[in-house]
Amino acid sequence: MISIFSAKIYVDAKKKTAAIFDSVNIDNEYYPENPTKTKMSLNEKIEISIESEYISHLRANLNSTLRLIQASYDSIESVKI
């Protein structure tokens, strides 16, 4: 029996949400060898769903995604868009 681990995250960065989604989602789309099943969508907030058979893969993908979100937010803030 295989266990599936999952996480769902919502990100709301107000006016910057769409820009952050565009910058982070592109990495997700062009990483076909990703060992996790990662889906991102944008409504009023960014919704990120991650599934994996291994909790270590889930944790690594979650950490990478959150760091990319933080870097995107910080970059936007630094130029005051």
Secondary structure by P-SEA (a helix, b strand, c coil): cbbbbbbbbbbbcccaaaaaaaaaaaaaaaccccccbbbbbbccbbbbbbbcccaaaaaaaaaaaaaaaaaaaaaaaaacc
